[in-house]
Each structure stands twice: as C-alpha cells, then as structure tokens.
C-alpha cells in the first residue's frame, strides 16, 4: 500500500503536467482551426451592414438574456434599422463556434461596427453607461436622424 505522502507526491506530479495544446505555443494553431470557408462567410457577414450583431435568436425573439440586452441597448442608442443586421448563431453550429474563433472572444452575442469587433454584452453595457457607445455610433453615422435635424436654412 502507498503512503499518504507518496500519493500526494504522485498527484502533484500529475497536476504539474500541463496540456501542451493549451499553451501559448499552440495558440496560432488553435486559431487556424476555423475553416477558410467559415472565415470567408463571417467576413462577408460582418460586412453586410455597418452594425452587425451575432446573437442567439433574432432581434424580435432573442433566445438568451444577453442577446436581449444587446438588442435593447442598440435600440436605446437609436441604431438605424436600415444600417443594422443580426445573425442567429443557433441556426448554424459552424457559425456559432467560428465567430468565437474569428473574434477571439468566447461568448455570444458579439457586436461589430463598421467591420470592427466591439465586444459582447458586458462591453456594450459598459460603453452604454459611460457614453462611449453613443459616441462611436454617432461617429459611424448609424443612428436614426432625429426629426427636424435635417440641415436646412431657417426662413427669415
């Protein structure tokens, strides 16, 4: 029978071994796992509109609370529906996994503005609260124009 100290030493030796596939040396290989077809499809999807949200469900029927919150934030910000599109990752498992590798972000939903990854719901919430999301969306000209904001010269 093995002594308690021998078992402890054996356990420590096993725990100290790390999975080599989780090391930083293999990070580049892990990124390469996304197929070129999926990468091209995501590139195309990200470019379909100035504001693109990869989410669970649809804007009308979100399938998770985080997707619902992201849609609500974009609505509160006044994103122009004509400059917005959403992709339901639940309809395509390859898209669901591929978008995580594409952005190197582990969660869904994911927001892209003008082909640039912005973040997930936590980032959107923070940006919404500190005003930086409103500034970004205004700079990218993706907001609904306020009524009466057309540039016209006032009549004398």
Secondary structure, 3 states (H helix, E strand, C coil): CCCHHHHHHHHHHHHHCCCHHHCHHHHHHHHCCCCHHHHHHHHHHHCCCCEEEEECECCCCECCHHHHHHHHHHHHHCECHHHEEEEEHHHCHHHHHHHHHHHCCCCCCEEEECCEEEECHHHHHHHHHHCHHHHHHHHCCCECCCCCCCCCCCCC
